[in-house]
């Protein structure tokens, strides 16, 4: 019995490891970089492949105020939840803004986000993904990155001679930083991304509520009213911009739960509403 149990545990670990693969975002030079990037700091994404892929993919951007990455709580655990539903997941370890390693630190994360969706679309057939069902999910500052990708996808900030479409098909924004304006922003995220005294142009470029247009993908937005870290008004402002622009959006506000509330709830409580929204939008097969 003990021998069988040990074999079962080993087989489970091996199967789990086989379902994951770490992929470099760039094969050659990394755009906007200065000098050589240490291997441990190189941007990568981890592929989580479900046992029975249903053709839908979600690219996940963890938060961390652009000063770190909560990659376990807002990355790997999220991916593990999605693959149980047949959704192929990618967790992006994007570059954190740095004047030491980047010519323009504000653009590094967006470039990595664009490169991530480019790679997923280019390899969609190989990974069993429908090219028209590739979405993004971002948490906190990762939500800001996701919203930036969704509102600035018309222009490529990475080499794209293949002319791959960089527009996500849908967005999931969880307690996201949306704006860089003083009255809304999370000051730590803003300072890390665009500096303590940013130009008005930088503030405007990264205030995503100002960039909603006909090319912006539909969004599922969720937040808590009592969020003491990132004001819920970020999500409200983005929803209002989506509504004004005629872009489909669904807003879920919880009365309590504070920042990072999904980390403290049973998985089904935060995952099921996302899945039903994805089904209603046609991005997830309506299977039992």
ABEGO torsion letter per residue (X at the ends): XAAAAAAAAAAAAAAAAAABBBBBABABBBBGBBEBBBAAABBBBBBBBBABBAGBBBBBBBBGGGABBBAAAABAAAAAAAAAAGBBBBBBBBBBBBAAABABAAAAAAAAAAAAAAAAAAAAAAAGBBAAABBBBBBEAAAAAAAAAAAAAABBABBBAAGBBABBABBBBBGBBABABAAABBAAAAAAAAEABBBAAAAAAABAAAABBAABBBBBBBBBAABAABBAAAAAAAAAAAAAAGBBBBBBBBABGEBGAAAABBAAAAAAAAAAAAAAAGABBBBX
